[in-house]
Amino acid sequence: MEIKDSRIDAGKAFDWGRTSKEYARYRDIYPEKFYRKVIDRGLCVKGQRVLDLGTGTGVLPRNLYSYGAEWTGTDISPEQIEQAKILSEAADMKIDFQVVPAEEISFPHETFDVITACQCFWYFDHEKLIPKIKSLLKPYGKLVILYMAWLPNEDPIAGKSEELVLKYSPNWTGAGETRHPIWIPDVAYDYFEMEEHEEYDLMVPFTRESWHGRMRACRGVGASLTENELARWDDERRCRIE
């Protein structure tokens, strides 16, 4: 599913389906502390119904499945959902995965106790989605927005890796991250109150191979470069890490 959005990468088209296999293999990297921050708040646990928007390969529901919530995951990309189903079925997890844009989800009123959006919230049309999220949440239901980024100005490998992405995708807007609260659109405050936010550091270990795979699975590389560009990026990236 090709996506073009003037807010992202100057409108350059990208398609997560082109990198779904790499995404499934190399982007399931959140450490246990990341998930504990959710569980310790009493969210996504037994007795709750949870909807994960922009689920991708189902990283969040699969990793939180053992805590007993009933999960539904939606994504715009058929290839991402295909990988999510393969991985969840291999682990004998019963998760309802659906191919549907977030703005077009359709469930009965007040279906969910929690709605999550991990690493994806900025992609959505918030004017359409936020009222729908509110209607789908039960009274006192929670919207949980999650995000993790490397810090290119503090880690030289991350910094050099970003330079190479920008060489091939100069308008990539995923570069230059710092510590900051997750951006929340103004319309969200018309329907929700911010209960809390937290920013904290996580250590995520990588091998040469897994870091190469993680970078290849990013929007500015595997999801948007042509086959020829991707081959050249791949060769240059491998030369840099040898």
KAVEN-V432184 format. One record per pair of residues at least 4 apart in sequence whose ideal C-beta (glycine too) atoms are under 8 Angstrom apart, sorted by the first residue. I is the first residue (numbers start at 1). J is the second residue. D is the distance in Angstrom with one decimal. If there is no record, write none. Layout:
i:I j:J d:D
i:I j:J d:D
//
This chain:
i:1 j:15 d:6.2
i:1 j:16 d:7.5
i:1 j:17 d:6.1
i:1 j:76 d:5.2
i:1 j:77 d:5.0
i:1 j:78 d:6.8
i:2 j:13 d:5.0
i:2 j:14 d:7.3
i:2 j:15 d:4.7
i:3 j:13 d:6.8
i:3 j:14 d:5.7
i:3 j:15 d:6.8
i:3 j:16 d:8.0
i:3 j:76 d:7.2
i:3 j:123 d:7.5
i:4 j:11 d:5.5
i:4 j:12 d:7.5
i:4 j:13 d:4.9
i:5 j:11 d:6.7
i:5 j:123 d:7.0
i:6 j:10 d:7.4
i:6 j:11 d:4.6
i:7 j:122 d:7.5
i:8 j:12 d:7.9
i:8 j:14 d:7.8
i:8 j:122 d:7.5
i:8 j:123 d:7.1
i:8 j:173 d:5.7
i:8 j:219 d:7.8
i:9 j:14 d:6.8
i:9 j:169 d:6.7
i:9 j:171 d:5.0
i:9 j:172 d:5.4
i:9 j:173 d:5.4
i:9 j:174 d:8.0
i:9 j:219 d:7.0
i:9 j:220 d:7.0
i:9 j:224 d:7.1
i:10 j:171 d:3.8
i:10 j:173 d:7.8
i:12 j:169 d:7.0
i:12 j:171 d:5.9
i:12 j:224 d:5.9
i:13 j:224 d:6.7
i:14 j:219 d:5.2
i:14 j:223 d:4.3
i:14 j:224 d:4.1
i:15 j:77 d:7.4
i:15 j:223 d:5.9
i:15 j:224 d:7.5
i:16 j:20 d:6.5
i:16 j:23 d:6.7
i:16 j:56 d:7.0
i:16 j:75 d:8.0
i:16 j:76 d:8.0
i:16 j:77 d:4.6
i:16 j:79 d:7.1
i:16 j:80 d:5.4
i:16 j:219 d:7.8
i:16 j:223 d:5.4
i:17 j:77 d:4.8
i:17 j:78 d:6.6
i:17 j:79 d:3.3
i:17 j:80 d:6.6
i:18 j:79 d:7.7
i:18 j:222 d:6.1
i:18 j:223 d:5.7
i:19 j:23 d:5.4
i:19 j:216 d:7.1
i:19 j:217 d:5.0
i:19 j:221 d:7.7
i:19 j:222 d:3.3
i:19 j:223 d:5.0
i:20 j:24 d:6.2
i:20 j:57 d:6.8
i:20 j:77 d:7.0
i:20 j:79 d:4.0
i:20 j:80 d:5.2
i:20 j:82 d:7.0
i:20 j:83 d:4.9
i:21 j:25 d:6.4
i:21 j:83 d:6.8
i:22 j:26 d:5.5
i:22 j:27 d:7.8
i:22 j:213 d:5.6
i:22 j:216 d:5.4
i:22 j:217 d:4.0
i:22 j:222 d:5.7
i:23 j:27 d:4.9
i:23 j:56 d:6.3
i:23 j:57 d:5.4
i:23 j:80 d:6.9
i:23 j:83 d:7.0
i:23 j:217 d:4.7
i:23 j:222 d:7.9
i:24 j:28 d:7.2
i:24 j:57 d:4.4
i:24 j:83 d:4.2
i:24 j:84 d:8.0
i:24 j:86 d:7.7
i:24 j:87 d:6.2
i:25 j:213 d:6.2
i:25 j:217 d:7.9
i:26 j:210 d:5.9
i:26 j:213 d:3.4
i:26 j:214 d:4.7
i:26 j:216 d:7.3
i:26 j:217 d:5.1
i:27 j:56 d:7.4
i:27 j:57 d:7.2
i:27 j:59 d:6.7
i:27 j:214 d:6.5
i:27 j:217 d:5.4
i:28 j:57 d:7.2
i:28 j:59 d:5.0
i:28 j:62 d:7.7
i:28 j:63 d:7.4
i:29 j:204 d:5.6
i:29 j:206 d:8.0
i:29 j:210 d:7.9
i:29 j:214 d:6.8
i:30 j:34 d:4.0
i:30 j:35 d:6.6
i:30 j:59 d:7.0
i:30 j:63 d:6.8
i:30 j:148 d:6.3
i:30 j:202 d:7.8
i:30 j:204 d:7.8
i:31 j:202 d:5.6
i:31 j:203 d:7.2
i:31 j:204 d:6.1
i:32 j:36 d:6.0
i:33 j:37 d:6.7
i:33 j:202 d:6.1
i:34 j:38 d:7.8
i:34 j:146 d:7.7
i:34 j:148 d:6.7
i:34 j:202 d:6.2
i:35 j:39 d:6.2
i:35 j:63 d:5.7
i:35 j:64 d:5.9
i:36 j:40 d:5.5
i:37 j:41 d:7.1
i:37 j:198 d:6.9
i:37 j:200 d:7.8
i:38 j:43 d:5.2
i:38 j:44 d:5.5
i:38 j:64 d:6.8
i:38 j:144 d:6.7
i:38 j:146 d:7.6
i:39 j:43 d:7.0
i:39 j:44 d:6.6
i:39 j:45 d:6.3
i:39 j:64 d:7.2
i:39 j:67 d:5.7
i:43 j:48 d:7.5
i:43 j:114 d:5.2
i:43 j:142 d:6.0
i:43 j:144 d:6.0
i:44 j:48 d:6.5
i:44 j:50 d:5.2
i:44 j:64 d:4.9
i:44 j:67 d:6.1
i:44 j:69 d:4.8
i:44 j:114 d:5.7
i:44 j:116 d:7.1
i:44 j:144 d:7.8
i:45 j:67 d:4.9
i:45 j:68 d:5.9
i:45 j:69 d:5.8
i:46 j:67 d:6.6
i:46 j:68 d:2.9
i:46 j:69 d:6.6
i:47 j:68 d:7.2
i:47 j:69 d:7.7
i:47 j:113 d:7.9
i:48 j:69 d:4.6
i:48 j:70 d:7.2
i:48 j:113 d:3.9
i:48 j:114 d:5.8
i:49 j:69 d:7.0
i:49 j:70 d:4.9
i:49 j:72 d:7.5
i:49 j:111 d:6.3
i:49 j:112 d:5.0
i:49 j:113 d:5.5
i:49 j:114 d:7.7
i:50 j:61 d:7.2
i:50 j:64 d:7.9
i:50 j:69 d:4.7
i:50 j:70 d:7.0
i:50 j:71 d:5.3
i:50 j:72 d:7.2
i:50 j:112 d:6.4
i:50 j:113 d:6.7
i:50 j:114 d:4.6
i:50 j:115 d:7.3
i:50 j:116 d:6.4
i:51 j:71 d:8.0
i:51 j:72 d:5.0
i:51 j:73 d:7.7
i:51 j:74 d:7.1
i:51 j:105 d:7.5
i:51 j:107 d:7.4
i:51 j:111 d:7.5
i:51 j:112 d:4.7
i:51 j:114 d:7.5
i:51 j:115 d:4.7
i:51 j:116 d:7.2
i:51 j:136 d:6.8
i:52 j:58 d:7.6
i:52 j:60 d:5.1
i:52 j:61 d:5.2
i:52 j:71 d:6.6
i:52 j:72 d:7.1
i:52 j:73 d:4.4
i:52 j:74 d:7.3
i:52 j:115 d:7.8
i:52 j:116 d:4.8
i:52 j:117 d:7.6
i:52 j:118 d:7.1
i:53 j:74 d:6.0
i:53 j:102 d:4.7
i:53 j:105 d:7.5
i:53 j:115 d:6.6
i:53 j:116 d:6.9
i:53 j:117 d:4.6
i:53 j:120 d:6.8
i:53 j:121 d:8.0
i:53 j:124 d:7.4
i:53 j:129 d:7.9
i:54 j:74 d:7.6
i:54 j:75 d:5.9
i:54 j:76 d:7.7
i:54 j:102 d:6.2
i:54 j:117 d:5.8
i:54 j:118 d:7.3
i:54 j:119 d:7.4
i:54 j:120 d:3.1
i:54 j:121 d:7.5
i:54 j:123 d:6.5
i:54 j:124 d:7.5
i:55 j:59 d:7.6
i:55 j:60 d:6.7
i:55 j:61 d:6.5
i:55 j:73 d:3.3
i:55 j:74 d:6.1
i:55 j:75 d:4.9
i:55 j:80 d:7.5
i:55 j:81 d:7.6
i:55 j:84 d:6.2
i:55 j:97 d:6.9
i:56 j:75 d:5.9
i:56 j:77 d:7.6
i:56 j:80 d:4.9
i:56 j:84 d:7.1
i:56 j:119 d:7.5
i:56 j:120 d:7.3
i:57 j:80 d:5.7
i:57 j:83 d:4.4
i:57 j:84 d:4.9
i:57 j:87 d:6.3
i:58 j:62 d:4.9
i:58 j:73 d:5.2
i:58 j:83 d:7.7
i:58 j:84 d:3.3
i:58 j:85 d:7.8
i:58 j:87 d:6.2
i:58 j:88 d:5.7
i:58 j:95 d:6.3
i:58 j:97 d:6.4
i:59 j:63 d:6.2
i:59 j:118 d:7.1
i:60 j:64 d:6.1
i:60 j:73 d:7.7
i:60 j:116 d:5.9
i:60 j:118 d:4.8
i:60 j:146 d:7.5
i:61 j:65 d:6.0
i:61 j:71 d:3.9
i:61 j:73 d:5.1
i:61 j:88 d:7.6
i:61 j:93 d:7.8
i:61 j:95 d:5.1
i:62 j:84 d:7.6
i:62 j:87 d:6.2
i:62 j:88 d:5.7
i:62 j:91 d:6.8
i:62 j:93 d:6.2
i:62 j:95 d:7.1
i:64 j:69 d:6.7
i:64 j:71 d:7.6
i:65 j:69 d:7.8
i:65 j:71 d:6.6
i:65 j:88 d:7.8
i:65 j:91 d:7.7
i:65 j:93 d:4.9
i:65 j:95 d:6.8
i:69 j:113 d:8.0
i:69 j:114 d:7.5
i:71 j:95 d:4.7
i:71 j:96 d:7.0
i:72 j:95 d:7.4
i:72 j:96 d:4.4
i:72 j:97 d:7.7
i:72 j:98 d:7.0
i:72 j:107 d:7.9
i:72 j:112 d:7.8
i:73 j:81 d:7.7
i:73 j:84 d:6.2
i:73 j:95 d:6.0
i:73 j:96 d:7.2
i:73 j:97 d:4.9
i:73 j:98 d:7.3
i:74 j:97 d:7.5
i:74 j:98 d:4.9
i:74 j:99 d:7.6
i:74 j:100 d:5.1
i:74 j:102 d:6.6
i:74 j:105 d:5.7
i:75 j:80 d:4.8
i:75 j:81 d:5.3
i:75 j:84 d:7.4
i:75 j:97 d:7.7
i:75 j:98 d:8.0
i:75 j:99 d:6.6
i:75 j:100 d:7.8
i:76 j:99 d:7.3
i:76 j:100 d:7.3
i:76 j:101 d:4.7
i:76 j:102 d:7.3
i:77 j:81 d:6.6
i:77 j:99 d:7.4
i:78 j:82 d:6.2
i:78 j:99 d:5.0
i:79 j:83 d:6.8
i:80 j:84 d:6.4
i:81 j:85 d:6.3
i:81 j:97 d:5.0
i:81 j:98 d:7.1
i:81 j:99 d:4.9
i:82 j:86 d:6.5
i:83 j:87 d:6.2
i:84 j:88 d:6.1
i:84 j:95 d:7.5
i:84 j:97 d:4.9
i:85 j:89 d:5.9
i:85 j:97 d:5.4
i:86 j:90 d:6.3
i:87 j:91 d:6.6
i:88 j:93 d:4.1
i:88 j:94 d:7.9
i:88 j:95 d:4.8
i:88 j:97 d:7.2
i:89 j:93 d:7.4
i:98 j:105 d:8.0
i:100 j:104 d:5.3
i:100 j:105 d:5.7
i:100 j:106 d:7.8
i:101 j:105 d:7.8
i:102 j:117 d:7.9
i:102 j:123 d:7.9
i:102 j:124 d:5.0
i:102 j:129 d:5.5
i:103 j:124 d:6.6
i:103 j:125 d:5.1
i:103 j:128 d:4.4
i:103 j:129 d:5.2
i:103 j:132 d:7.3
i:105 j:132 d:6.7
i:105 j:136 d:7.4
i:107 j:111 d:4.4
i:107 j:112 d:7.3
i:107 j:136 d:5.5
i:109 j:135 d:5.7
i:109 j:136 d:7.2
i:110 j:135 d:7.5
i:110 j:136 d:7.1
i:110 j:137 d:6.8
i:110 j:138 d:4.7
i:110 j:139 d:7.1
i:110 j:141 d:7.7
i:111 j:136 d:5.4
i:111 j:138 d:7.5
i:112 j:136 d:5.4
i:112 j:137 d:5.7
i:112 j:138 d:6.7
i:112 j:141 d:6.2
i:113 j:137 d:7.5
i:113 j:138 d:5.6
i:113 j:141 d:5.4
i:113 j:142 d:7.4
i:114 j:137 d:7.9
i:114 j:141 d:6.5
i:114 j:142 d:5.1
i:114 j:143 d:7.9
i:114 j:144 d:6.1
i:115 j:133 d:5.4
i:115 j:136 d:6.6
i:115 j:137 d:6.1
i:115 j:141 d:7.2
i:115 j:142 d:7.5
i:115 j:143 d:5.2
i:115 j:144 d:7.2
i:116 j:143 d:7.9
i:116 j:144 d:4.7
i:116 j:145 d:7.7
i:116 j:146 d:6.7
i:117 j:121 d:4.4
i:117 j:124 d:7.6
i:117 j:143 d:7.7
i:117 j:144 d:7.5
i:117 j:145 d:5.2
i:117 j:146 d:7.2
i:118 j:145 d:7.9
i:118 j:146 d:4.1
i:118 j:147 d:7.3
i:119 j:146 d:6.9
i:119 j:147 d:5.9
i:119 j:148 d:7.0
i:120 j:124 d:7.4
i:121 j:145 d:5.0
i:121 j:147 d:7.4
i:121 j:182 d:7.1
i:121 j:183 d:8.0
i:122 j:183 d:6.6
i:124 j:128 d:8.0
i:124 j:129 d:4.8
i:125 j:129 d:6.0
i:126 j:130 d:5.2
i:126 j:185 d:4.3
i:126 j:187 d:5.2
i:126 j:188 d:6.7
i:127 j:187 d:5.7
i:128 j:132 d:6.8
i:129 j:133 d:6.0
i:130 j:134 d:6.6
i:130 j:185 d:7.4
i:130 j:187 d:5.1
i:130 j:188 d:5.3
i:130 j:190 d:7.4
i:130 j:191 d:5.4
i:130 j:192 d:7.8
i:131 j:135 d:6.5
i:131 j:191 d:6.4
i:132 j:136 d:6.3
i:133 j:137 d:6.5
i:133 j:143 d:5.9
i:133 j:191 d:7.5
i:134 j:191 d:4.3
i:134 j:192 d:7.1
i:137 j:141 d:3.1
i:137 j:142 d:7.4
i:137 j:143 d:7.0
i:142 j:195 d:7.7
i:143 j:188 d:7.8
i:143 j:192 d:5.9
i:145 j:182 d:5.4
i:145 j:184 d:7.1
i:146 j:182 d:7.8
i:147 j:182 d:5.0
i:148 j:202 d:6.6
i:148 j:204 d:7.9
i:149 j:177 d:4.0
i:150 j:155 d:6.3
i:150 j:158 d:4.2
i:150 j:177 d:6.9
i:151 j:155 d:5.7
i:151 j:158 d:6.5
i:151 j:177 d:6.4
i:151 j:178 d:6.8
i:151 j:179 d:7.3
i:152 j:158 d:4.5
i:152 j:159 d:4.1
i:152 j:161 d:7.7
i:152 j:162 d:4.8
i:152 j:175 d:6.8
i:152 j:176 d:6.4
i:152 j:177 d:6.7
i:153 j:159 d:6.6
i:153 j:176 d:7.6
i:153 j:178 d:6.8
i:154 j:158 d:7.8
i:155 j:159 d:6.5
i:156 j:160 d:6.2
i:157 j:161 d:6.1
i:157 j:211 d:7.1
i:158 j:162 d:6.5
i:159 j:163 d:6.8
i:160 j:164 d:6.9
i:160 j:240 d:6.8
i:161 j:165 d:6.7
i:161 j:211 d:7.4
i:161 j:215 d:5.3
i:161 j:237 d:7.6
i:162 j:166 d:6.2
i:162 j:175 d:4.7
i:162 j:176 d:7.4
i:163 j:167 d:6.6
i:164 j:168 d:7.2
i:164 j:215 d:7.9
i:164 j:233 d:6.8
i:164 j:236 d:6.4
i:164 j:237 d:5.9
i:164 j:240 d:6.9
i:165 j:169 d:5.8
i:165 j:172 d:5.7
i:165 j:174 d:7.7
i:165 j:175 d:6.9
i:165 j:215 d:6.9
i:165 j:218 d:6.7
i:165 j:220 d:4.5
i:165 j:221 d:5.9
i:165 j:233 d:7.9
i:166 j:170 d:5.6
i:166 j:172 d:6.0
i:166 j:175 d:5.9
i:166 j:220 d:7.5
i:168 j:220 d:7.3
i:168 j:221 d:7.1
i:168 j:225 d:5.8
i:168 j:229 d:5.5
i:168 j:232 d:7.6
i:168 j:233 d:5.1
i:169 j:220 d:3.9
i:169 j:221 d:7.2
i:169 j:224 d:6.1
i:169 j:225 d:6.9
i:172 j:219 d:7.0
i:172 j:220 d:3.5
i:174 j:218 d:6.5
i:174 j:219 d:5.9
i:174 j:220 d:5.9
i:175 j:220 d:7.8
i:179 j:199 d:5.5
i:179 j:201 d:7.9
i:180 j:199 d:7.0
i:181 j:197 d:5.2
i:181 j:199 d:6.3
i:182 j:197 d:6.9
i:184 j:188 d:5.1
i:184 j:189 d:7.4
i:184 j:194 d:7.2
i:186 j:190 d:7.6
i:187 j:191 d:7.4
i:188 j:192 d:5.5
i:189 j:193 d:7.5
i:189 j:194 d:7.4
i:206 j:210 d:4.7
i:206 j:211 d:3.9
i:206 j:214 d:6.7
i:207 j:211 d:6.9
i:208 j:212 d:6.3
i:208 j:241 d:5.0
i:209 j:213 d:6.3
i:210 j:214 d:6.2
i:211 j:215 d:6.4
i:211 j:241 d:7.4
i:212 j:216 d:6.2
i:212 j:237 d:6.0
i:212 j:238 d:6.8
i:212 j:241 d:6.4
i:213 j:217 d:6.2
i:214 j:218 d:7.2
i:215 j:221 d:6.1
i:215 j:237 d:6.7
i:216 j:221 d:5.3
i:216 j:222 d:4.9
i:216 j:230 d:7.9
i:216 j:233 d:7.9
i:216 j:234 d:7.0
i:216 j:237 d:7.6
i:217 j:221 d:7.4
i:217 j:222 d:5.3
i:217 j:223 d:7.8
i:218 j:222 d:6.9
i:218 j:223 d:7.2
i:219 j:223 d:4.7
i:219 j:224 d:6.2
i:220 j:224 d:6.2
i:220 j:225 d:7.9
i:221 j:225 d:5.8
i:221 j:230 d:6.9
i:221 j:233 d:6.0
i:222 j:230 d:6.6
i:225 j:229 d:3.9
i:225 j:230 d:4.4
i:225 j:233 d:6.2
i:226 j:230 d:6.7
i:227 j:231 d:6.4
i:228 j:232 d:6.6
i:229 j:233 d:6.1
i:230 j:234 d:6.1
i:231 j:235 d:6.5
i:232 j:236 d:6.2
i:233 j:237 d:5.9
i:234 j:238 d:6.4
i:235 j:239 d:6.5
i:236 j:240 d:6.5
i:237 j:241 d:6.7
i:238 j:242 d:6.5
//
